[in-house]
Amino acid sequence: MTDPTLAVRARALSLPPTELPAYLYDLAALREHAAAVRQALPERIELYYAAKANPEPELLTALSPHVDGYEVSSGGELAHVAEAVPGRPLAFGGPGKTVDEIAAALELGVERFHVESEHELRMLAHVAPRYARQRRVGVLVRVNLPVSDGSLTGSALAMGGRPTPFGMDPARAEAVIGALADGTHPHLELLGIHAHLASGLAAGQLLSVARTVLNWATGLGVPLREVNVGGGMAVDYTDPQHRFDWAAYGTSLAELTAAHPELTLRIEPGRALTAYCGWYATEVLDVKHSHGEEFAVVRGGTHHLRTPATKGHDQPCSVLPVDDWPHPWPRPGATGDRLTVTGQLCTPKDVLARAVDAPGLRAGDRVAFSLAGAYAWNISHHDFLMHPRPGFHFLNP
């Protein structure tokens, strides 16, 4: 188990059942964590937040003093983030950009485009002259590099190093880089390389990836100003107390930047910044016994908190006992020490956590699921069975 912060615990216990489930975000915890990450990084490393992890405006605002900008991956994210944190630098990434999205980004003055293909470059080159009369549009070419040193082993999600729809093969990327460097597209400016290859990696693995990307980029023989090595910092759902080693990562990044003083190195963490500040709090509705096992059914489920179903893990949680039982019928409770926590959906896949150590758990108790600050509500299938949507509470603003 993992314990919620005092503010989260108090709010989870104070909410009436009709206001549960609820997402509880501790903004003070987020600011503290983001400040520590920023402090661990050398000054020459730029830190962009990948808004796809959690685009809640309150979180974007809390992060603003600690990040250099935001990475967005759709026209919707672009408009949303530009409104939530106006005037902050934006980088527009992601595959499958449309002409309308590119035009909207140019209209908003987006400073960097992560170009994913030759076709995307042609679209950008065609649209840019309408908006770039006073400036050239900055381009980072996304490349899908092969990685042979094993540094991607065990990654939660691999976006590179193998056939994927992300970025370009190195040979194709070199051709695009050459066209940008030789002035074929006069309204576009080659800034550098983007290479987000995998997620869920430890500090040593990500450093190995960064070296691979930098070696490839500096071997092109083309002047570059920036190299973006993406995010992918691991979040350990089996042990929430174990966090990515930002201190070691920052020390080694400082060595890399010292070896390449002509380059700005940029990273784009998402989950590793916001996961720890969010909790999904709910109420136990029933405790059931089935074929020698026990199940706690809670309000809500994976239609609110999709991560454990998509990643196949158990969401860490903490039980908050509630003494009051206002009903005239008996209160169901667990007889063993461990049980499975499920939601209200009509599918056996609606499992939030297995083998939860919760002796004495009873209907009416509260359960707070941690690490719910990223890829949780925003990736969930909200309308399945049309259950009520959760509340949202932003603590310590």
C-alpha positions, 0 to 999 in steps of 0.5 A: 500500500501507499499512503495519501498525503494528509490533504488527500486523506482528509478530502477523501474522508470528508466527501459524501458518498454521492460525490465519489469517486473523485480525482484529488490532486495535491498541487503542493506535492506537484510543485515540490516534485517539479521543483526537485526535478528542475533542480536536479537538471543542469541549467542547459537542459530544457524541460518541457512537460508532455501535456498528454500525460495530464492536461488539467489546467490547474496542473499545467499552471502549477508546473509553469514556474518549473518547466521551459515549455509544453509539448502538445500532440494534437490540435485540441491539446494545442488550443487547450494548453495555449489557453491554460498557460498563455504565452508559454513556449509550445512544441507540436509533436505526434504523428498524423498532423492535419493541415488544419492543425498545422495552420492553427499551430502556426497561427498561435506562433508555435516555435517548434514542430516535430516533423514525423514524415516527408509528407508532414514536412511537405504540408508544413512547407506548403502552409508556412508561407501564409504565417511565417512572413516575419520568421522561419518556422522551427523544425525538429526531425523525429527519427526512429533510431535502431538501438542495439545496446539493450537500453530499450529492454523492459520498456513499457512502451516502445515508440522506436528502435523497431517498426512503428508509426513514429518518426522516420527511418534514419535514411529517410530522416537524413534526406529530410534533414538535408533538404532543410539544411540546404534551403529547399524549404526557405520558410522552414528552419532546421533546429535539430533532432527529436527522438523519443524512443521508449517509455518506462526506462530507468535513468541508466537506460535513458542516458544510453538512449540519449548518447545514441541519439547525440552520436547519430545527430552529431555525426550527420555533418549538419549544423544543429542547435537542438536535440530532444531525447524525449521522456520515458522516465519510469514510474514504478506502480509496484513500488510507488516509493521508488522513483526515477533517479533524477539526480544521477540522470541530471549529473550524467546529462551535464557530462553530455552537454559539456561534450556538446556545448553547441547543442541545447538538449531537451527532455519531455517527461509527462507521467514522471512529473504528474503521476505522484500528485493524483489520487482516485478516491472512491467508496467500497459498495460491496464485499463479495465471496466467490470460489474461495476469493474475496472481491471489493466492488467500488464506485467507479472503476476502470472507465475512470481509471484506465491505467491498470487495465491498459498496462495490466498492473495493479494500481497501488492503493490505500484503505481509509476506514470509515466507522459510520454505517447509516443503513439498517441492513448488515454491513458486508466485510472481508473475512481474509487478509487479501482481496481483489478491488473491482469497479462497477462495469459489466466486464471481468476486466474491470479490475483496479488491483489484485491481492490488496492487503486489506484485512477487515475491509468493509462496505462504506470504507474509502479506497484511495488509488495513488499514481493517478496523476497521469494517463488516468482520467484523460485516457479512460472510456468515460461513457461505458455504462453511463455511470456518473463522472468523478469529481475533481478537487485541486488541493493546496492551490 
